[in-house]
Amino acid sequence: MTYMAQGGSTMGEEPSWAELLLGFALAAAVPVVVGGTVLVSLIGLTVWATAPLRRRRSERSDTAGRPTG
């Protein structure tokens, strides 16, 4: 039976601390970007949806103090 000599290591070399830090930063950036986009979208939609209500309230409060007669 012949055994094949294995040249080199089957595992790659370990990443340096800078590579690990970059990997963690990229992995953390994805949820931050996605979550931030969702949050800004929800705030924008809320402001857009409530704009007519705020307009009606401000018109009513402008005429509330005026005398009618």
C-alpha positions as CSV (number, residue, x, y, z in Angstrom):
1,M,0.0,0.0,0.0
2,T,1.4,3.4,-0.9
3,Y,0.9,6.5,1.1
4,M,0.8,9.8,-0.6
5,A,2.9,12.4,1.1
6,Q,0.9,15.5,1.7
7,G,2.6,18.7,0.8
8,G,1.6,21.7,2.9
9,S,-1.2,22.2,5.3
10,T,-4.8,21.5,4.5
11,M,-5.9,24.5,6.6
12,G,-5.1,28.0,5.6
13,E,-3.1,30.2,7.8
14,E,-4.9,32.0,10.6
15,P,-6.2,35.5,9.8
16,S,-4.4,38.4,11.3
17,W,-6.1,40.7,13.9
18,A,-6.6,43.3,11.2
19,E,-8.4,40.8,8.9
20,L,-10.5,39.6,11.8
21,L,-11.4,43.2,12.8
22,L,-12.4,44.0,9.1
23,G,-14.5,40.8,9.0
24,F,-16.3,41.7,12.2
25,A,-16.8,45.3,11.0
26,L,-18.4,44.2,7.7
27,A,-20.6,41.6,9.5
28,A,-21.8,44.4,11.9
29,A,-22.3,46.9,9.2
30,V,-24.9,44.9,7.3
31,P,-27.6,44.9,10.0
32,V,-26.8,48.5,10.9
33,V,-27.3,49.6,7.2
34,V,-30.5,47.5,6.8
35,G,-31.9,48.5,10.2
36,G,-31.1,52.1,9.6
37,T,-32.8,52.0,6.2
38,V,-35.9,50.4,7.6
39,L,-36.0,52.9,10.5
40,V,-35.6,56.0,8.3
41,S,-38.3,54.6,5.9
42,L,-40.8,54.1,8.7
43,I,-40.2,57.6,10.1
44,G,-40.6,59.1,6.6
45,L,-43.8,57.1,6.0
46,T,-45.2,58.2,9.3
47,V,-44.4,61.9,8.7
48,W,-45.9,61.6,5.2
49,A,-49.1,59.8,6.4
50,T,-49.7,62.2,9.3
51,A,-49.1,65.4,7.3
52,P,-52.8,66.0,6.4
53,L,-53.8,65.5,10.0
54,R,-51.2,68.0,11.2
55,R,-52.3,70.5,8.5
56,R,-55.9,70.2,9.7
57,R,-54.9,70.7,13.3
58,S,-52.9,73.8,12.5
59,E,-55.7,75.4,10.5
60,R,-58.1,74.7,13.3
61,S,-55.8,76.2,16.0
62,D,-55.2,79.3,13.8
63,T,-58.9,80.1,13.7
64,A,-59.7,79.1,17.2
65,G,-58.6,82.4,18.8
66,R,-60.2,84.7,16.3
67,P,-63.5,86.4,17.0
68,T,-66.3,85.3,14.6
69,G,-68.4,88.5,14.8
